[in-house]
Amino acid sequence: MKQLSIFVLLSVVLIFLFVGCEDKSTNPPPPKDPRHYFPLNKDYGWRYIELYGPECDEIRDSFDLIILGTKVRHDDVGFDRFRKDINDTNFIYQKRDTLFLEKVWGGVPDLKILVGPIQAGTIWNDQNFNYFIQGMEPCTLTINDGQIYKGCAKILKTNRYNPTTRNRVYEWWAPQRGEVKEIEVDTLGICRYAKELRYMTQSGEFP
């Protein structure tokens, strides 16, 4: 009877540990981690609508981004992301608190697309741009019936070498969704380009 009780106890402990490990592996990264705002898994995909015009309310085109899967490049483990309409592949990888984007076959210096902690006031730069997380706020899209994403990181992106005379770009990143909106405005505050998330898929197939 004593042996049976010990067996039952050990079984319960093993089940608890197994379930705990399973839960841990499926939980999203901590809220201040860049991967919390840019989930990277095979077959994850994003369809964006491109908008133009003075108010950036004229839909002209769309494009899809798909995560092809894990990849190892220059000893870094990351993910290849493919854009079909221009046959372009980016390599996205993380080092410590930073997500980098490499233009495969492009010969362009890697971009630091997200740097932790994801919170108001975080700043960083790379070879081309300055970045500044202005705050955390809801983001409303003009498409998809005014869909609202809560808790977005609003990032101001400026040209590193001439930030006062070049266009400014604002990006909104939603938890577990990635970038949901981007607006580029000129020095007069007129919108020149925008993109918004139309769909996100975890299966590689869009509606």
Secondary structure, DSSP 8 states (H G I E B T S, - for coil): -HHHHHHHHHHHHHHHHHHHHHHHHHS---TTSHHHHS---TT-EEEEEEEETTTT-EEEEEEEEEEEEEEEETTEEEEEEEEGGGTEEEEEEEETTEEEEEETTT----EEEEESS-STT-EEE-SSEEEEEEEEEEEE-SSTTT-EEEEEEEEEEEESS-TTTS-EEEEEEETTTEEEEEEEE-TTS-EEEEEEEEEEESSS---
